[in-house]
Amino acid sequence: MAGLVDWVVSVDGWLRQAMGAPDDEVALPGNDRPPLDGVMPVAALPASGLSAGAADPFAIRDMICGPGHMLPGGAEEAQWLARPLGLSEKTTLLLLAAGRGGEAAAIAAGFGTWVEAYEADHDLLALCEARLQREQLTRRVHAQPWHPAVPWFKPRAATHALALMPLRGIAAGPVLHALAGALRPGGNLVLLELVADRPLDPSEPAVAAWIRAEQRPPPLSSGAEITQSLVEAGFDVRVVEDEGQRHRRHVLAGWQRLMAAGPAPLREARARVLAEAELWMQRLRLMEMRRLRLVRWHAILAARPPGLGEAAASGEAPPKG
């Protein structure tokens, strides 16, 4: 599978075999652009690991991203993203958009750091807390809600921060100012986010399909807007890097691993397999069209960040609910 075209063809044929569907029932949109770089080599999943596919709504995601992970690449990718922060047993990490806890668990286990994990979705937060309990990490990782409309984090409580695509239809400025208020001077921030450098038109079929598949509000910041918001929040921006190729390789590798397990065990999870395929295909399609980009920022907080909100500066409690 050299790239997106080969992946679409492979997944399309595999889904037809797995789901037993006629040709007009399973049809993934194609792409006429040239293929991209090869995928990362992966080991096949044992068929026994697929038995929960019909019961667990995240079983397919676990096969693609790793147990409890929301990002392709699993524990290895989470630790790779956190590595520039210089984490250790003496540091505290603010992890924003913690999902189901896989990334928080991998970082705490890999670096021994203390983690304050924030998740806005209450269902995902419950799964995160359950995972931390199973892995006996509740002492080292504290999971808690946050409110994207009114972002607030305990002032000056974190050494460093890692934000994993936290902006879902919300403005970057208030979130980044809140993160600045939560970090100690000189703290590092790594931010990973989807951006659209020109506005997306929800009436465009490819954009509409992506919004529907990811259940994501359409407004996205541009890369330049996020960089400017970081500067305004008091950060010295050191790295701005497009991670699209790396993300794409991880996605394709995850699907290669899933397909290597064989189609038969997944027939009971037909609807979830199709929904997951649609989600990743539509995202990769817009990235291939350069309508979406996945960008990573590494920034360092200045000694006295400007423009902090009154709540952050005073230590006022976060909003209830």
N, C-alpha and C positions, 0 to 999 in steps of 0.2 A: 504494500500500500504506500505508494510514493507520495501521495498528497490527497487533497480534498476530493478530486475527481475519482481517484481510485477508491477512496474511503466510501464515498457515496455509492459507487457501484457494488463494492463488497458488502456493505451493510444492507443495501437494498436486496441483493440476492440472498444474503443470510436470513434477513427477516422473512422473506417469502418462504424459505425452507422451514424456518423456526415456527412461523405462525400458520403455515398451511393456507395462505391467503391467495386468491386469484390475483393476476397481474394488476387489475384496476383497483385493488383494495389497499395495497401497500405501495406507495410511490413517494420516494424522497426526491425533492427537487435537485436537479443536477447543476453543473457549473461548467462553463466551457473555457475556464482559465487553465493555464498550464499547471502541472503538478508541482508540489512544493518539496521540501526536504523530507527524507525518510523518517520513520517513526523510531522511537526508542525501543530496543528489544525488551520483551516482557515474557514472564513465565505464564503458562496456562493455569487457570483456576481449576481446582478439582470439582467434578460435577456435584459432589456432596455439598459444596458451598453454595449451590444454587437452589437448594430445596426450599429456602425461605422466601423465594422470589415472589410467590403469590400472596404471602401474608404480610410481609414487611414492605411498606411503601418506599423505603429507601434502599431495598436490597439491590436494585439495579445500579443505583448511584454508588453503593459500596463496592460493587464489582469494577466500576470504572475508575473511581477515585480512591478507593481504600476505605476500610471500615470507619464510619463516623466522620469521614472527610467530605467537604463540599468542593474542594479544589482538586482538579486532576493532578496527579503526581503524588498525592497522599502525604505520608509523614516526611518523605524525603523532600518534597517541595516546600512543605511548611517550614522545615528546618533550614532549607536553603534561603528562603525569604527572610528568616530571622537572623541568619548568620552575621550580616553586617552590623547588627546591633551590639555585638559583644556581650551576650547574655552570660550570666553565671549564677551561682547560688546566692550571690550578694545583690542581685538586681531584681527589680520588679517590672514586669511587662504588662502594659495595658493592651489587651488584644480586643480589637473592635470588629464586630461581625464574626462572632465565635462559632456560629452555626451549631452543629451537633456535637461539638467538643473534640473532634478528631485532631484538629490543628493545635488546640490548647494542650491536649494530652501529649502530643508528639513533641512540642516545644518544651514543656515542663520536664518530660522524661529525658530529652536529648541534651538540655542545657542546665537542668537543675534549678532554673529560675522560678520565682514566684509569679503567678499569672493572675491578673484581674481580667476576667473574660466577660465581655459585654455582648448581649444578643437582643435584638429588638423583637424578634418573632417569639411569642410565648411558647408555641409548640416546639420550636427548635431549642429554646432555652431548657424546656423540660427534658428533652432528649440529651442535651449537653450535660445537665446535672446528673442524669441517670448513668451516663457513660463515665463521668468522673467518679461516681460512687463505685461502679463496677471495677474500675482500675485503681481504686483506693488513692485518688489524687485530690480529694476534696480539701485536704489540709493545704496543699500547695497551689491549687487552682480554685479561685472563687468565681463562680458564675453568677451573673446578675443582669437585670434588664437595663436597657437604655431607651431614650425617647428621641427618635430622629427629629421630630418637630421642635423639641426643646432639648438639645443635647447638653448634658451635664455629666461631669466626672469629678471625683474627689480631687480637690486642688493639690497640686504638687506631690501627688502620691506615687507616681510611677517614674522609674528611671528612664524607660524607653517605651515606645508604642509601635504596634503593628496593626494596620487597618486593612482588612481584606474585603475590598469592594463594598464599603458600607453605604455608598450613596445610591439609593434606589429612588430616583425622582426627586431628590432633595438637593438644596444648594450646598456647595462645598464649604463656603465661608464659615457659617456657624459651627459646623462640625470640626473644622480645623482649628478655629479659635478655642473651642472647648478642649480639644486635644492639647493645644498649647498650654491652657490653664492647668491641665492635669500633669504635665511633665515638669520635672525639675530642670533648672537652667543647664544647658548643654546636653539635654536628652535628645536621643535620636528617634526619628519617625521613619518607618517604611510604610508607604501607602501603595496599595495595588488597586487599580480602578479601571473600569471600562469608560472610554471617552468617545465622543463624537466630535470631530473637529469642524464639521459643519452640521447644522441642525438636521435631525432625522424627521422625515415626513411620514406620519402614521398612516397616511392614505396610500403610501407606496407598498405594493404587495410584499416585498421582501422584508421591509421594516415591520409591517403589520403582523407577518408570520412570526418574526422574532419576538415582538411584544407579547403576542398570544402564547408562544411556547414558554417564555421565561416569566410570564405574568408580571412584567416589569412596567412601571410608568414610563412614558416615552422621553421626558426631558433628560438629557445627559449633558454634563459639562464638557467643555473642550479641554484638551491638555493644557493649553495656554491659560485658561481660566483657573484651573486647579493650581498651576504653578504660581499665578499671581495671588491666589488666596493663601497659599502657603507663606509667601513673602509678607503679605499683610498681617498674617497671624504671628509673625516674628520668627519664622524659620529661615535658615540659610540653606537653600536648595543645592545639594551637591550632585545628585544623579537624577536624570530623567531618561528612562530607557523603555523602549517598546518591547514587551514580552510576548507579542503575538505568536512568533514562531515557536517559542518554548511551550506556550500554552497549547498550541495546535498539536505539537508532537505528543504531549501528555494525553490529550483527548484521544488521538488516534491510537496510541498505545493501549489506553484503557479499553477501547472498543475491540482492538485486536485480541486482548486478553479475554474479553467476554465471549467473543466469537469462537476462540480456541476451545472453550468449554463444551461446545456443541449446542445445537438448537433445541433438542428434545426437552431438557429440564426447564426451559423458559416458556413453554407454551401456555402454562397456567397464568403467567404474568404478562400476557400479550399486551394489554392496554398500557401497562407501565413501561414496557420495553419500547413501544411505539412513541410514547410521550417523551421518554428520555432521548431517543434517537432524534426526534424533532427538535428538542431543545438544543442539543449540541450541534446538529447540522445547521440550524438557522443562525446560531452565533458564529460558527466558523464561516458560513457563507458571507455574512456581512463583514467579517474581518478580512476575508479574501477580497471583497469588493472595496476595502479601505473605508467603509462607512463606519465601522467600529474599530477601535484599537484598545488593547489592554496595555496599560502603562504602569511602570513602577517608579516611584519617587523615593529617594533617600534624602532626608533633610535633618538639620540639627537646629535645635532651639537656641535662640540668642539668650543672653543673660537676663534681659528685661524685655520680654515680648510685649509689643504694643497692642492696645485695643482689646484687652481681655474684658469679658462681660463682668458685671457687678457680682453676679452669683458666684463665678469662679474666683474672683478676687477676694470675696468676703467669706467663702466657705459655706454659703447658703445651701441648705439641703436640696436634693434633686426633687423634681415634681413627683407627686404621688400618682399611683395608678399604673 
